[in-house]
C-alpha cells in the first residue's frame, strides 16, 4: 500500500493513504493486523479520511512501515468487531474520535452560520430545522404522549412564530449537543457491555480427528465441532450434532425454565449447559453470534434500568402537562405571552430526563475503566443500597490459586494414580479447586494420552460422576460420595483427616463405590481480604458473612482469621440460595460474591451478584457484575462508585428544581428577559449533562486510579446518602 507520512513523533505515526481506499470492515481488519505486531500499542484506521494512526515502541518504526507497505489494496484484510482487549480499546477509541468529530462539526457550523450567513438565511435554516422537532412532537402527541419532546417542539415553534430565531437556534443547538453527548455516553457503555455480556472461556474443547483437543476461543471457525460438558457456557452459535442436554437460555430469552436440546437443535452463545453433554457444529464464530448483535437491547430494557433512571423518565414526562397548564394559567392571568413563555422555555423535564440516564451510563462506563462490567443501571443502585455481603469461600475470600497440599491414599492406589485420575476428570470443569488438581498433575508430569471418560454427570456443588475404562468413578465432596453415591466410608476417616488435613479443603475420590483416597487443597485467604472487609464496613455494610460447602473446622478457621460477622459451613447449593433468600426476606439488600458453578443458584437469588475474573463460565453468565481482575478491592471501588452515583443523581434533582424555579420566577416577574432565562436554562441543562460524564472516582479518592483497571484500594470517606 502506498502512503505519505502526514505527521511523526517518536513512537507515533499518522499515515495518509487516500480517501475511499478502504471501507469500515477493511479499516478494522488493517487495525487488528497492525495491533498484532510486536511493539504496537494502538492502531486506528479511519476509512473516511483514509488515514492510519499507529503508536508503538520507537524501535519498531521500520517494522510498522514495512507492514503497511506490505498491505495489498486489492486484498485488504477484513474484520468484524473483535473480542480481545486491544480490539475493545480500538472500538472505544473510534467512538471517542466519532464524538469529537461530530461535536467539532456542530460547533464549526454554528460559528460559520453566525459569521458568514445573513440573518434572513439563518432564520430560514432555523425554521427548517424546527420542522423536525415539530414533527417529532406531533408523533408523540398522536401516540397520546405529552412528553418532553412535545415541550421542546412547542418552545422552538413558538420562538420561531414570535420571530425569535436566535433563541430557537440556541435551543436547537443545545438540544443537538445534548443529544450527541447522550449518544456518546450510551455508545461507550454499550461497547463495554458487549464484551462483558458475552461470557466466553479463553479455550474450549474441539473434536479433531475423533479426539478432544483444547483450542483457543479466538481460533474457533465456522464448521468446527465443539465438545461441551455440563456447567459450560456456549461460546458460539451452533447446531447440536450429537448428545443431549438442558440449557439455560435466560440470557437470550428471559425464560427461567431449562430447555431440552438434542441432535439438530440450535444453540446460542451466552447460554449455559446446565446438564448433559453436547457436540456442537459452529454456525457463527465469536463476534458474529446472535448475542453479539443484541447487547444494545440490554440497557434499553426497562428491567435493567436503575429505578432512579426510570423514575426520572416518568417524572420528566409527567411534568410536561403541568408546564402547559402553568403556561395557559399565567397567560390567562397576565395576558402577557412573554411571561407565560417562561414556563415553556424554562422547564424541569428536559434536564431531569437527560441528566439521570447520562449519569447512570457514565458510571457504567467508568466501572469498565476500573475493570468491572455492570450489566444494568439497577445493579449500581442496588449496590449503593446494600447492607449485606455474602461471600463464597473457595476462590473468592480465599486465594484464587489454591494448591494441592496433601494426597492421602485409602487404598492400593498411589498418589500419582489418584492425581492422574482426578485431573483427567477435573480438567473439564474450570473451578479453582479443579485448576489446583490439574495444575498439580501437570507439575508432576502426569498426563493421560487420550480422553478415557464419557457421559460425565456433574452434580452442582457436590461432584462429578463418570466412567473410566468401564469403572464408575466419583470425585467430589463427602456428602456427594458417602450419601448420594453410596460409597462406603472407612472407619477412622474423620480422625485421619482431622490430623492430616487441618484447615485444608478435602476432595474425595472413589471407584466402583470404594474410596480410593483424598486430595487436600490449601486455600489461604487472599492477602487483601482483611483490608477489603474493613473498607466495606466503613462504606456502610453491616453484615459480612461467608457461605461454603467446606467442613465446619475449615470455615471457622477462615471466618476467625478474617473477622467475619458469621459463616455457614457444609452448605449445599440449593441451601446457599435459600440462605440468600432468607436474608432478603428479613429486609436486607444482599450482594453475593462467588466464583464457582456451585454458586450460580445463590448468585441468581441475590439482589446483586458479583463474579470474580477467575470464576467459572456459568457463574459469570449468571452474575450482574463481572470483575475483570482477581482482586477483592474492586468491591470497594464499586461500592464507592455506586454511592457517589446516587449522590450525584439526588444532587442533580435538587439543583434542577431550585435553579429552574428561580429562572421561571424571574421570567414571570419580568426581573429577567425570557430569552436570558431560556439561555441559562439550556446552558445549565447542558452543564449538568457534561458534569455527569466526569469521573466519580477522580482525584485523591482512589490511590491507584492511574493503574491498569484502577483497582487500587479506595480512600474511605463517610458513605454518601443513597
N, C-alpha and C positions, 0 to 999 in steps of 0.2 A: 504494500500500500504506500502510495506517495503522500507526503505530508510536509508541512512547514512548521518550524518551531516558533509558536506565537510568543511564548514567554518562558523564561527558565530561571529557576533559583536552585541552589544546592538541594538535591533530593526532591525536586518538583519540576514537572514539565507540563506545558499546555501545548498540544499539537493541533493544527488546523488541517483537516483532510478534505474539506469541501462539503457544501450543503447537499443534502439529499443523496449522499453516497451510501447510507445505510438506514434501515428502519429501526424501530424501537427494539424488536427482538434481536436484531443483529448487534445493536448497540450494547444490549445487555450481555450477549454472548461474547463480544470483544472484552467487555469489562471483566467478566468472570474469568476469561482466559488470561488476561493480564494479571488479575489478582492471584492466579495460580502460580505465578513466577516467584522464585525465591527472592526475598528482599523487597517485594512490592507491598506497600501498606494499604493504599486505596487506589481505585481506578474508577473514574467517572467518564462515561461516554454519552454525549448529547447528540441525538440524531438530528434535531432541528438546526443546530449550529455546525454540525459536522466536526465536533471537537472532542479531544481526548485529554483529560486531566489525570496525571499519574503522580502519586507521591511514593517515594521509595528510598532505600538506603543509597546514599550518594554513589557508592562504588558500583551500584548496579545500573548506572545510567546507560551504558552501551548495550547491556542485555535487554533493557526495556525498549530502546530504539530499534534494536535488531528484531525483537518480537513484533513490533508494529510494522516494520518493513516487510516481514515475512507473511503478513496477512494478505490473502488473495481477495481483491474487491469483488470478484465474481463468485467466490465461495466462502463468504464470511461465516463464522460460527454464529449459531442462533441459540437463544436460551429463553425459557420462561422464568418466572420468578423462582429463585433458588431457595434452599433451606438452611444453608450454613450461616455462621455468624458474620462472615465477611459479606455474603450476599445480602443479608438483612441490613447491614450497615450501609451498603450501597443504595438499597431502596430508600432508606431514611434520608440519605444524603441527596438523592434525586428529588425526594419530596421537599426537602428544605430549599433546594435550588428552584423548584417549580414555584413555591410560595414567594420567594424573593423576587423572581421574575414577574409574577402576577402583580405583586404589590408595587413594584417599580413601574410597571406599565400603567397601573391605575393612577399613581401619583404624577407621572410624567404627562399623562393625558389631561389630568385636571389642570396642571400648571400651563400646558400648551393651550388649552381652551381659553383660559383667562388672559393669556398674553397675546395670542395670535388671532383669536376669533372675535368678531364684533358681537355686541350684546344681542342683536336680533337672532343671529345664528346660534349663539349659546342657548338662548331661550327655546329655539326650535329643537335643539338636541335634548335639552332637559325635558321638554314636553313629550318628545318621542320616547324617552326612557321612562317617563312617568306612566305611559300606556301599559308597559309590562307590569308595573306594580299594581295598577288599577285592575288589570285582568286577573292577576293572582288574587287580589282581594275579592273580586267577584266570584272566582271559583270557590273560595271558602264560603262566601255568603250563600251561593247556590247549594252548597252541601249542608247549609244550616249552621255554619260555624261563624260566630262573631269572634274572630281571633286577632292576634297581634298583626297578622298580615293585612287584615281589613283596616285596622287602625293606621298602619303605615301608609296604605293606599289612600286613605282619606286625608291624612296630613299632607302628603305630596300633591294630591289632586287639588285640594283646597288652596295650597300655596300657589300652584300654577294659575288657578282661576282668579286669584287675587293679584296676579301679576308679580308675585314674589318668587321669581325664577331662581335667584341666587339662593334663597332659602330652601327651595325644593331641591336644587342641585346639591346643596350641602347635605341635606337629609339623605339623598340618593347615594352620594359619595360615601358617607359614613356607614350606611347600610351595606354597601358593596364591600367596604373594608372590613366590617364586622363579619360579613359572610365568608370572606377569604380567610380570616383568622379562625373562624369556627371550622371551616373545611380542613384547614391545615392541621389543627389540633386533632380532629377526628381521623384524618389520614394517618398521622403518626401513631395514634392509639391503635388503629386497625392493623397497621404494619406490625406493631408489637404483638397484638393478639394473634395474628396469623401464625407466627412461629410458636406461640405458647399454646394455642388451641389444639394444634395437631401434634399429639404425643407420638413420637417415633423413637425407637431404640437406635443406638449407634450401629447395631448389627442385627442380623436376622438369619435364621436357618433356611437355606435354599437347597432344593433337591437337584444334585448334579450327578449324572450317571448312576442314578439309583441310590446315592449316598447323601446324607445331610452334611452340608458344608456351610460354615459360618461366613457370611458376606456382609460388607458394609451396606447400610441402608442407602447411601447415596449411589451405590453401584447397581441397585435394582433396576432392571429393564423390563419393558413390556414383553410378556410371554414367559418369563421366568416362573417357576413353580416354587412357592414358599411353603415350608412346613411350620405350622403354628400350633402351639400347645396351650392348655388351659392357663389362664392368668395373663396372657399376652394381649397387647393392643395391636390391631391390624395396622401396618404402616402404609398400606396401599389399597386402592380399589381392586377387586378381582372377582374371579368365579371359582367356586369350590369344585375341584376335580376329584377329590377323594376325602372320605371321612365324614363325620357329623359332629355337631356341637351346638351349644346355646350361646347366643351373642347378645350382649347388652348394647342396644342401638340408641340409648338415650341421648348420646352426644349428637346424633343426627336427627332423630325423630321426636325426642322428648318422651317417648313411651318407656315406662319403667319395667314392663314385663320383658323377660328374655325371649328371643326369637330363635326358633329352631332352624338350623341351616344344614343342608346336605348337598350331595353332588348336584351341580347345575345352579345352585343358589348364588345370588350376587351378594358380595360383602363389601363393606366400605371402610376406608381409612378412618382411624379415630374411634372405631367401635371395639369393644373388648370381648374376647372369647372367655366366657366365664367357665364353661365346662366343655370337654370334648377335645378332639384332635382333628385339624383340618389341613389339607393340602390345597393351596390356592394359586390359580394361574393369574398372573398380574395383568390387569387391563389398563391401569392408569398408574404410572410410576409416581414417586413423591414429587409434589409440586403441581401435579395435574389432576389429583384426586378430587372427588366431589366436594369433600370438606374444605379443600383449599379454596374453593370458589364461593363458599357460603359464610366465611368468617365475618364478612361485613354485616351479616344479619345479627351478629351477637350483640353488639352494643345498641342496635336499633330495637332489640327485644325489650318490651316493657318489663318483663320479668327480671331482667338483669340490670335495669337502671336503678340507681340509688333512689330510695323513696324521696329524698330531698330533691332530686332532679325531677322526678315525676310530679311532686307537689309544686315545684317551681313552674313547670309547664302548665299544669292545671290552673295554678294561681294566676299566671300571666294571661292566659286566655279568659279566665273568669273575671278579671278586672276590666276587660275591654268594654263590655256593656255598660259598666258603671262610668267609664270615661265618656261614653256617648251621652249617657243620662246627664252627667255633670255639664257637658258641652251645651246641650239644649236647655238645661236649667239656668245656667249662667247667662246664656243668650236671651232667654225669656225675661230674666230679672233685670238685666242691664241694658238690653237692646244694643249691646256692643259686641260685634263679631270678633273684634281683636281680643277682647278679654276672654270670650268663650273659646277662642282658638288655643289659649294657653293649655287647656286640658287635652286637646288633641296633639299639640306639638310637644308637650311635656307629659309623658305618661310613665307609669311604673312597669308596664308589661314587657316592653322591649328589653329593658335592662335585666329584668328578672329572668326572662326566658332565655336570654343569650348567656348571661354570666354563669349560671349554675352548670349547664352542660359543659361549657368550656373548662370550668374549674375541675369537674369530675374527670373529664378526658385528659386534661393536662396532668392531673395527679396520676392517672393510669400510665401515661407516657413517662412521667418522672419515675414511677416504680420500675419500669423496664430499664431505665438508665442506672438504677441501683440493683439490677439483676433479678427483678421479680416481675412475673406476669400475673396481672389481676384480670380475671375473666368477666368482670362486670362491676359497674359502679356500686351496686348494692353491697358488694362484699367489703369495699372500703368503709362504707357507712357502718356495717355490722362490726367490722374490726375496730372501729373507733368506739363503739358502744359496749364491746365485750368486756366481761368481768372475770371470765374463767378460761384457762387454757388446759386442755387435756393432751398430754404428751404420750406418744408411744415410746417405749424404752429403746428397743434394739434399733440402732441406726439413726435414731432421732436425738434422744438425750445422750445416748452413749455414742462411742466412736463410730464414725461412718465406715471405718475399715476394720471390723473385728477380725481376730486371728484365732486359729486353732491353737489351743494351749496344751491339750492332752488328748490322747486317744486311748480309751480303755476297752480292751477286748474281754468279752464274756464268753468266748467260745474258742474254737481252734483257729479262727481267722486271725491273721496277723494285722498289725496296724496298717500296713500298706494295702492289704486286701480290703479292709474296711474303708480306707480313704479312697481307693480306686473305685470301688462300687458306689460310694456316696457321691463322688464327683461326677461319675457317669450320669447319674440321675439329676443332680442339683444344677448342672450347667445350663439346664433349660429354664431355670427359674431364678431370675436376676434379683433376688433379695440379698441383703447384706450378709446374712448367715450363709446363703448358698455361695456367694462370692468368696467367703472365707474358706470354705471347704474346697472349692475349685482351685483357689489360689495356693492352698497348702499342697494339694496334689501336684500342681504344676511345679512348685518349688522343689518337690521331691523327685521330679522327673517321672511321675506316674501318669500314664495315658492309656486310653483304650483305643484300639486300632479302628473300630467301627462301632456304630450305634447298636448296642445289644438289647436295649429295652424298647418296648412299644406299648401302645394303649395306656399311656400314663394317666392316672386318675389323681388329680390334685384336690385335696380337701382343704378349704380355706382355713388358714391359721393352725392347722393340725399337722399336715404332712403330705407325702406322696406315696401312692401305691402303684407298682408296675410289675413287669415280668422281665427277668434277666435269665437267658438260657433256659427258659421253661420254668424257672423258680419264681415264686411270689416274693417280692421284696418290698418292704415298707421302710420309710425313713421319716422321722418327724418327732413330735412331742410325746411325752409319756402318756398323756390322755389318748392320743391317736393310736399308739401301738398297743397299750395294755388294756384299754377299754373298748375302743372302736374296732380294732383289728383282731382282738383276742389273742395277742401274743402273751405267752406265759412270762410272768415277772419273776426273775430269780430271787431266791431268798437272800437277804442281806444287801440287796442292791442299793437301797436308800442309805444305809450306813456307809457303804463303799463310796457313794457319790458325795455324801456329806464330808468325808475325809479327803477325797481326791479332787472333787470339782470345785469346792468352795463357793465363791460368788459367780462362777462361770455359768453361762447358759449351756444346756446339755441337749444334744440331738441324739436320738436313739435309732439304731439300725437293726432290722430283723429280716430273716429269710425263712420262708415256709413256717411261719408262726414261732420261730425260735430267735431269741435275742442274740445278735452277733456281737454287739458292743455299743459303746457310746463315744461321741465326739464332743469334747468340752471346748467351748469357744469363749475366750476372754473378750469382754466388751466394756472397756473402761469408759467413764463419762467423757464427753467432749471437753476439751481444755477451756472453752469459752462458756460452758453451760452454767456454772455458778454465777458468773457476772451477768449473763443474759437474764437469768431468773431474777436477780436483784433489780436489774433495769426494768424488767416488765412490771415488777411490783411498784416501782417508782412511777411508772406510767399508768397506774390505776388498776392493774389486775389484782384481785383479792384472793383468787383461788387457783393455785397451780398444782395439778395432780398428774400422776403417772399411771398408765394402764399397760399391762403386759401379760403375756401368756407364760412368762417365766415363773420359777418357783418363788415361794414366799421369802426364803432367805436371800435370794439374789435381788428381788425387788426391794426388800427392806434395806439392804446394804446400799443400793444406789440412791434410794429416797433419803436416807440419813446423810449420805455424803453430799447431796446437792441441796438439802434443806427444803424439800418439797412440803406442801401442805398435807399431802396424803398420797396413797397409792392403792392400786388394785392389782393383785397378783393372780396368776393361773386363770386368767380370764379368756373365755372362748370368744371368737369373733362376733357372734350374734349377741353375746353379753357385752362386748365393747360398745356396740351400737346402743344397747339398752341403757348402759351407764350414761352415755352422752344424752340420750333422750330423757332420762330421769333428771339430769341436771337442767335441761331445757324446761321440763315440766315444773321444776322448782322456781322458775323465773330467771334463770341465768342465761346470758348470751354466751355461747360456747364456741371457742376456737379449738379445733382438733388438728394436731400436727402429727403426721405419720409418714411412713415410707414403704410399707410392705403391702402385698396382696391381702394379707390378713387385716390390714387397717381399713380397707375400702368400705366395709359396711359402716364403720364409725365415722369415716370421713364424709360419707354421704348423709349421715344423720346430723352433723354439726351445722351451726349457723354459718361458720366459715371454716373451710378445710384447707390445710396447707400441706403441700408435698415438697420435700427437700429434693435437691438436684439428683441424688443417687437413689431416689425412690423407684419402686417398680413401675412398669408402664401403666398398669391398671390403677395404681394409686394416683399417678399423675393425670390420668384420664378423668378420674373422679373429682380431683381437688379443684377448689375455686381459686386458689393462689399457688403459683408454682415458683419456687425459689431456684435460681439457676446456679447458685454456688452451694457449698456444703456447710456453710456457717449458720448457726442459730442466730447470729447477730442481725440477720435480715429481718427477724421477727420484731426486733426493737425498732429498726428503721421503718417497717411498715406500720407499726402501731403509731409512731410519731407522725408519719405522713398522713395516716387516716385521721388522726385527731386534728391536725392542722388544716386538713381539707375541710372538715366540718366547721372549724372555727372560721375559716375563710368564707364559707357559704353563709353562715349566720351574720358575719360582719358585712357581707355584700347586701343582705336584706336590710340591715339597719341603715347603711349608707344610702341605698336606693330610695327607701321610703322617706328618710329625713331630707336628703338633698332635693329630690324632685318635688316633695311637698312645699319646700321653701320656694322653689322656682315657680310653681303654679301660683302660690300666694302672691309672689312678687308680680307675676304677669297679670293676675286678676286685679290687683291693687294699683296697676299701672306704675309700679315702682321701677320696673324693668321692661324694656321693649320685648314683645313676644319673640321677635327674631333672635334677640340675645339669649332669652330663656331657652328657646329651642336649640340654639347652638350649644349652650352649656350642657343641656340635657344629653344631646347626642355625643358631645365630646366626653362627658362623664361616663356614658354607656360604653364607648369605645375604650376609655381608660380602664374601666373595671374589667372588661374583657382582656385587655392587654396585661393588666396586673395578675389576672387569674392564670395566665400562661407562665408566670415566673415561678421558679422552683420554690417549693415549700420547705425544703431542707437545705437551702443555700446558706453560705456564711459559716459561722462557728458551730452550727448545730450538729454537724457531722464531722468527726475528727478525720475521717478518711474519705470525704466526699470526692476527692480527686483521684482516688484509687480506682482500678477497674471494678465496675459494678457498684462502687461506693458503698460497700457493705461494712465499713468500719463501725465501731460501737458509737451509738448516738449519745450526745450530751443530753441530760435529762432535766428539763425544766418541769414545772408543775404541769400536769395533764391539762390540755385545752378542753374547754367545755364542749361536750358533744350534744 
